[in-house]
Amino acid sequence: MVDVSRVQKELTECNRDREVSGVSIALHDGANISHLTGTIAGPADSPYEGGTFVIDIRLPGGYPFEPPKMQFVTKVCQNGAICLDILKDQWSPALTLKTALLSLQALLSSPAPDDPQDAVVAQQYLRDYPTFAATARYWTEAFAKSTSTGMEEKVQKLVEMGFPEDLVRSTLNSVDGDENMALEKLCSG
């Protein structure tokens, strides 16, 4: 069974410095501790700069002794799958969700084309970097900025209605930033 107190501590720790680290985590639906939503800021000086990337996080029953399952919700490349060794055989209970999100952020800054999740994208990165970077910038503009535009204003408005900020953020993330759908979910929950 998931170690609830550890996960709660990790959520608090991760969100404490989100302005500096560029990563945050919230409960996906406001209640289930084993289904979370992470966000990472696109790294500076990368084609992903300025984007906000949403990650679906599922904690297996053996967490923290088993790695979390993470997948990009925000379109980054052909699929949202993540190829990162610490989410597989290099996971250690000493690592945290924040560590994993920071590693994803670093992976966006410095991809590992020798161990790709998507061979076509990896080949483009290696053989035609300008096209790879232009495509990544386009996808960032199209998918990672549209949901973050005005997000803080939406969060503020819903918090002023009396909803907890973490719940507001996770609900907005779950409905791709649609303020009306988020309000509907918050009121019915």
N, C-alpha and C positions, 0 to 999 in steps of 0.2 A: 504494500500500500504506500502511496505517495506520502512523504514526510511533510505534512501540512505546515508545521511550525517553521521548518527550513524554507519552504517555498514562500511563506509570508515574509520571512526575514529577507530573503533574496529580492522580493518585490520592493520592499521598503528601501533596501540598499541601492538597488538599480535606479529607482526613481528619484533618489535623493539628489543625484548630481546630473540629471538628464540634460540640463542646459550645457554642461561641460562635455559630457561623454557622447551625447547625441543618440543615446539608446534609452528606451523605456519599455516597461512591461505592464500590462493590465490583465485582469480576468477577462476572458473572452465574452462571457455572457453575464458577468457580474456575480456568479455564484460558484461555478465549477473550478476548483483549484487546479485541476489537471488539464484544463484547456485555457491557454493564455494567448494574448496577442502582443507581439513585440513590435517595436518600431525602431528603425535605425535611420539616421541622417546620412545622405549620400556624402562620401568623403570629399574633402576639399581637393582641388587639383585633380579630379577624376571626371570622367564623363557623367558620373552620377551626382555630381555636386548640385546642391539645391533641392534634391529630391528627398522625399520621405517614403521609406520602404516599409511595408507592413509584412510581418512574418507570423504565420500560424504556428503556435507551439503546443505540442501535446506531450504531456508527461506520462511515461509508462508507470505502471504500478511499482516498479522497482527503483524509481527515481529517489535518490541521487546516485544509486549504484548502476543504473542503466541510463544511457544518454537520452536527452529529450529528442523528440521528432520535430524537425523544423522544416517549413516550406514557405517560400515567398508567396504572398498573396498578391502583392504589387508585381506587375509584369516587369521582369528584368531581362529575360531572354526567352527562348522558345518555351521553356516550361519552368515551373517554380521550384524544381528540385534543387537541392543543395548538396554539393560534394565537398565535404569538410571532414577531415580525419577525426577531429574531436567530437563529431556527432556520430562517429562509428567506433572503430576499434581503439582510438586514442583517448576516449572519454575516461575521466577519472572523477570520483566523487568529490575531489578537491576543487574541481571546476564548478562554475556557477552559470546560471542562465545569462547573467550580464557578460561573463567571459565569452560565452558562445556568441552572443549578439555582437560584441566587440570584434570577435574573430570574423564574423560575417561582414562587418563593416570593413575590416582590413582586406578581406577577400575581394570586395568590390574595388578597392584601391589598387590591389595587386593580385589579379587572378592567377590561378595555377593551371595554365593551358596544357601542362604535361599530364594532368590527372583530371580531365574534364568530365562534367556531367553531360555536356552537349558538344560532341566532336566537331560539328559544323562551325559553331561559334568559336571554339578553340582554334580551329584552323584559320579562321578569319582573323582572330587576334594575332596569331603568329605570322601570317602571310600578308595581311592587308590591314594593319592597325588603324590607319585613318578611316577606313570604312567601318571597322568595328567601333571606333570611338564615336563616329557620327551616328551610327545606329543606336548605340547606348545613350547618347545625348537625346536623340529623338524619343526613345522609349521613356527616358526620364521625364522629358517635357510632357509627353502624352499620358503617362500613367502614374508617375510619382509626384507630380506637382499638382495635378488636377484635384486630387483628393485632399491635398494639404492646403490649397488656396482657401483662405478664409476659415481654416479649421479652428484657429484660436478664438476667433469671434464666435463661432458656433459653440465651442466649448464654454466660453464665458457666458453666453446667453442661457444655455441649459443649466449651468451651475447656478446662475442667478434665480432660476426657477426652483432651486432647492435640491437638485440631484448631486450626488457625490462626484467629484471631478474624475476619479479613476473609472467609475461606472460610465460616465458620459463619454470619456475617451474610447473605452473599449466598445461601447455601443455604436458610436460614430464610425469607428474602424470596421465594425461588423457589417455596416450598411453603406460602406464606401463613401462616408461623409454626407449622406443624405440626411439633412437636419430634420425633415418631417418624419421620415421613417424612424429615425433615432428617437424622436419625441414619442412617437407611437409605441415603440418597444419599451421605452422607459416608463411610460404611463401604464402599460399593460403588465409590466413585470413586477 
